[in-house]
Amino acid sequence: MLAQARTVVIWNSSAGSAGSADRVLERLRKMSNVAIRQPAGRSAAIREAMRAARDGVELVVAAGGDGTVNSVVDALMSSDRRPALGILPLGTGNDLARLLGLVRERFSLSS
């Protein structure tokens, strides 16, 4: 239930490197107060991010590529309440993540 989650991860399972990030996804699933959403397409991602904002989560993480980040940002910018945005770059190009100086290795959830 989103009302109990403090963080919602919008996980794009078709993103370029999402298939090789199964370990990260499994670790996220084990975290308390984290909800994972795997929407099928842009409009579903927007709906999930809007729902997360409406439900009062603190952080929405866009886990995917530039398209996923764009969808989540569009949703949050159209919401009255705007939680913090996190980016987990899993796309092929990750142009925005590269521009911001983010690299995938920094997001490793290894123990």
C-alpha atoms as an extended CHARMM CRD file, in Angstrom:
* protein
*
       111  EXT
         1         1  MET       CA              0.0000000000        0.0000000000        0.0000000000  PROA      1               0.0000000000
         2         2  LEU       CA              1.4190000000        3.3710000000       -1.0110000000  PROA      2               0.0000000000
         3         3  ALA       CA              0.0930000000        5.2110000000        2.0400000000  PROA      3               0.0000000000
         4         4  GLN       CA              2.6510000000        3.3470000000        4.1710000000  PROA      4               0.0000000000
         5         5  ALA       CA              5.5250000000        3.6830000000        1.7120000000  PROA      5               0.0000000000
         6         6  ARG       CA              7.9200000000        6.5920000000        2.1520000000  PROA      6               0.0000000000
         7         7  THR       CA              9.6120000000        5.8660000000       -1.1720000000  PROA      7               0.0000000000
         8         8  VAL       CA              8.1240000000        4.7070000000       -4.4540000000  PROA      8               0.0000000000
         9         9  VAL       CA             10.3820000000        3.3660000000       -7.1830000000  PROA      9               0.0000000000
        10        10  ILE       CA              9.0010000000        3.6020000000      -10.7080000000  PROA      10              0.0000000000
        11        11  TRP       CA             10.9650000000        0.7110000000      -12.2650000000  PROA      11              0.0000000000
        12        12  ASN       CA             11.0820000000        0.5050000000      -16.0590000000  PROA      12              0.0000000000
        13        13  SER       CA             11.7650000000       -3.1790000000      -16.6410000000  PROA      13              0.0000000000
        14        14  SER       CA             12.3570000000       -2.5580000000      -20.3530000000  PROA      14              0.0000000000
        15        15  ALA       CA             15.1140000000        0.0190000000      -19.7540000000  PROA      15              0.0000000000
        16        16  GLY       CA             18.4710000000       -0.8170000000      -21.3240000000  PROA      16              0.0000000000
        17        17  SER       CA             20.2270000000       -2.2500000000      -18.2750000000  PROA      17              0.0000000000
        18        18  ALA       CA             17.2300000000       -3.1150000000      -16.0610000000  PROA      18              0.0000000000
        19        19  GLY       CA             17.6420000000       -6.8170000000      -16.8240000000  PROA      19              0.0000000000
        20        20  SER       CA             21.1500000000       -6.8160000000      -15.3980000000  PROA      20              0.0000000000
        21        21  ALA       CA             20.0030000000       -4.9430000000      -12.2790000000  PROA      21              0.0000000000
        22        22  ASP       CA             17.9150000000       -7.8040000000      -10.8390000000  PROA      22              0.0000000000
        23        23  ARG       CA             20.0060000000       -7.8200000000       -7.6690000000  PROA      23              0.0000000000
        24        24  VAL       CA             19.2800000000       -4.1310000000       -7.0980000000  PROA      24              0.0000000000
        25        25  LEU       CA             15.5580000000       -4.7240000000       -7.6360000000  PROA      25              0.0000000000
        26        26  GLU       CA             15.5320000000       -7.6060000000       -5.1600000000  PROA      26              0.0000000000
        27        27  ARG       CA             17.3240000000       -5.5060000000       -2.5260000000  PROA      27              0.0000000000
        28        28  LEU       CA             14.8220000000       -2.6850000000       -3.0160000000  PROA      28              0.0000000000
        29        29  ARG       CA             11.9310000000       -5.1130000000       -2.5880000000  PROA      29              0.0000000000
        30        30  LYS       CA             13.3120000000       -6.1330000000        0.8170000000  PROA      30              0.0000000000
        31        31  MET       CA             13.4910000000       -2.5720000000        2.1260000000  PROA      31              0.0000000000
        32        32  SER       CA             10.7590000000       -1.4410000000        4.4540000000  PROA      32              0.0000000000
        33        33  ASN       CA              8.8250000000        1.6410000000        3.4260000000  PROA      33              0.0000000000
        34        34  VAL       CA              9.7120000000        1.1580000000       -0.2490000000  PROA      34              0.0000000000
        35        35  ALA       CA              7.1120000000        0.3260000000       -2.8780000000  PROA      35              0.0000000000
        36        36  ILE       CA              8.1660000000       -0.8580000000       -6.3290000000  PROA      36              0.0000000000
        37        37  ARG       CA              5.9310000000       -0.0790000000       -9.2860000000  PROA      37              0.0000000000
        38        38  GLN       CA              6.6050000000       -1.5390000000      -12.7310000000  PROA      38              0.0000000000
        39        39  PRO       CA              4.2670000000        0.3470000000      -15.0480000000  PROA      39              0.0000000000
        40        40  ALA       CA              3.7460000000       -0.7500000000      -18.6350000000  PROA      40              0.0000000000
        41        41  GLY       CA              4.4430000000        2.3960000000      -20.6330000000  PROA      41              0.0000000000
        42        42  ARG       CA              4.6360000000        6.1400000000      -20.2570000000  PROA      42              0.0000000000
        43        43  SER       CA              1.0340000000        6.8530000000      -19.2790000000  PROA      43              0.0000000000
        44        44  ALA       CA              1.1080000000        4.1550000000      -16.6030000000  PROA      44              0.0000000000
        45        45  ALA       CA              4.3770000000        5.5660000000      -15.2210000000  PROA      45              0.0000000000
        46        46  ILE       CA              2.8240000000        9.0180000000      -15.0490000000  PROA      46              0.0000000000
        47        47  ARG       CA             -0.2250000000        7.6370000000      -13.2220000000  PROA      47              0.0000000000
        48        48  GLU       CA              1.9600000000        5.7750000000      -10.7060000000  PROA      48              0.0000000000
        49        49  ALA       CA              4.1010000000        8.8420000000       -9.9920000000  PROA      49              0.0000000000
        50        50  MET       CA              1.0200000000       11.0540000000       -9.6120000000  PROA      50              0.0000000000
        51        51  ARG       CA             -0.5250000000        8.4960000000       -7.2720000000  PROA      51              0.0000000000
        52        52  ALA       CA              2.6630000000        8.4090000000       -5.1920000000  PROA      52              0.0000000000
        53        53  ALA       CA              2.6870000000       12.1990000000       -4.8730000000  PROA      53              0.0000000000
        54        54  ARG       CA             -0.9970000000       12.2700000000       -3.9930000000  PROA      54              0.0000000000
        55        55  ASP       CA             -0.4470000000        9.5680000000       -1.3470000000  PROA      55              0.0000000000
        56        56  GLY       CA              2.2100000000       11.6840000000        0.3310000000  PROA      56              0.0000000000
        57        57  VAL       CA              5.4010000000        9.7170000000       -0.2540000000  PROA      57              0.0000000000
        58        58  GLU       CA              8.6680000000       11.5040000000        0.4690000000  PROA      58              0.0000000000
        59        59  LEU       CA             10.6750000000       10.2580000000       -2.5030000000  PROA      59              0.0000000000
        60        60  VAL       CA              9.8290000000        9.0360000000       -5.9990000000  PROA      60              0.0000000000
        61        61  VAL       CA             12.6950000000        7.2750000000       -7.7820000000  PROA      61              0.0000000000
        62        62  ALA       CA             12.7120000000        7.0540000000      -11.5700000000  PROA      62              0.0000000000
        63        63  ALA       CA             14.5240000000        3.7740000000      -12.2740000000  PROA      63              0.0000000000
        64        64  GLY       CA             15.0620000000        3.6810000000      -16.0110000000  PROA      64              0.0000000000
        65        65  GLY       CA             16.3670000000        5.8710000000      -18.7610000000  PROA      65              0.0000000000
        66        66  ASP       CA             15.6600000000        9.3830000000      -19.9480000000  PROA      66              0.0000000000
        67        67  GLY       CA             12.0690000000        8.4990000000      -20.8980000000  PROA      67              0.0000000000
        68        68  THR       CA             11.2890000000        7.1830000000      -17.4310000000  PROA      68              0.0000000000
        69        69  VAL       CA             12.7820000000       10.2560000000      -15.7930000000  PROA      69              0.0000000000
        70        70  ASN       CA             10.7760000000       12.4750000000      -18.1510000000  PROA      70              0.0000000000
        71        71  SER       CA              7.5380000000       10.6520000000      -17.3170000000  PROA      71              0.0000000000
        72        72  VAL       CA              8.0950000000       10.8970000000      -13.5680000000  PROA      72              0.0000000000
        73        73  VAL       CA              9.0850000000       14.5650000000      -13.7420000000  PROA      73              0.0000000000
        74        74  ASP       CA              6.0080000000       15.3620000000      -15.8590000000  PROA      74              0.0000000000
        75        75  ALA       CA              3.8200000000       13.6860000000      -13.2520000000  PROA      75              0.0000000000
        76        76  LEU       CA              5.4240000000       15.3690000000      -10.2570000000  PROA      76              0.0000000000
        77        77  MET       CA              5.3570000000       18.7990000000      -11.8720000000  PROA      77              0.0000000000
        78        78  SER       CA              1.6180000000       18.4670000000      -12.4900000000  PROA      78              0.0000000000
        79        79  SER       CA              0.9450000000       17.4590000000       -8.8740000000  PROA      79              0.0000000000
        80        80  ASP       CA              0.0870000000       19.8500000000       -6.0810000000  PROA      80              0.0000000000
        81        81  ARG       CA              2.4330000000       17.9660000000       -3.7610000000  PROA      81              0.0000000000
        82        82  ARG       CA              5.9340000000       17.3130000000       -5.0380000000  PROA      82              0.0000000000
        83        83  PRO       CA              8.0550000000       14.6820000000       -3.3180000000  PROA      83              0.0000000000
        84        84  ALA       CA             11.7990000000       14.5710000000       -3.8620000000  PROA      84              0.0000000000
        85        85  LEU       CA             12.9720000000       12.9840000000       -7.1070000000  PROA      85              0.0000000000
        86        86  GLY       CA             15.5900000000       10.2500000000       -7.2510000000  PROA      86              0.0000000000
        87        87  ILE       CA             17.1840000000        8.9000000000      -10.4070000000  PROA      87              0.0000000000
        88        88  LEU       CA             18.4600000000        5.3450000000      -10.7840000000  PROA      88              0.0000000000
        89        89  PRO       CA             19.9500000000        5.3730000000      -14.3100000000  PROA      89              0.0000000000
        90        90  LEU       CA             19.1060000000        2.0720000000      -15.9840000000  PROA      90              0.0000000000
        91        91  GLY       CA             18.6420000000        3.2590000000      -19.5530000000  PROA      91              0.0000000000
        92        92  THR       CA             20.8220000000        2.7150000000      -22.5700000000  PROA      92              0.0000000000
        93        93  GLY       CA             21.9290000000        6.3100000000      -23.1060000000  PROA      93              0.0000000000
        94        94  ASN       CA             21.2040000000        7.9420000000      -19.7450000000  PROA      94              0.0000000000
        95        95  ASP       CA             21.9010000000       11.3650000000      -21.2210000000  PROA      95              0.0000000000
        96        96  LEU       CA             20.3730000000       13.2240000000      -18.2740000000  PROA      96              0.0000000000
        97        97  ALA       CA             22.1880000000       11.0870000000      -15.7020000000  PROA      97              0.0000000000
        98        98  ARG       CA             25.4580000000       11.6420000000      -17.5430000000  PROA      98              0.0000000000
        99        99  LEU       CA             24.8150000000       15.4020000000      -17.6990000000  PROA      99              0.0000000000
       100       100  LEU       CA             24.1680000000       15.4090000000      -13.9490000000  PROA      100             0.0000000000
       101       101  GLY       CA             27.3240000000       13.3970000000      -13.2740000000  PROA      101             0.0000000000
       102       102  LEU       CA             25.5070000000       10.2800000000      -12.0840000000  PROA      102             0.0000000000
       103       103  VAL       CA             26.9560000000        6.8640000000      -12.7910000000  PROA      103             0.0000000000
       104       104  ARG       CA             25.2890000000        3.4790000000      -12.2910000000  PROA      104             0.0000000000
       105       105  GLU       CA             28.0150000000        2.1630000000       -9.9820000000  PROA      105             0.0000000000
       106       106  ARG       CA             27.1480000000        4.8070000000       -7.3930000000  PROA      106             0.0000000000
       107       107  PHE       CA             23.6910000000        3.2610000000       -7.0810000000  PROA      107             0.0000000000
       108       108  SER       CA             24.8940000000       -0.2400000000       -6.2680000000  PROA      108             0.0000000000
       109       109  LEU       CA             23.0480000000       -1.6650000000       -3.3010000000  PROA      109             0.0000000000
       110       110  SER       CA             25.6790000000       -4.2830000000       -2.6090000000  PROA      110             0.0000000000
       111       111  SER       CA             26.2500000000       -5.2450000000        1.0000000000  PROA      111             0.0000000000
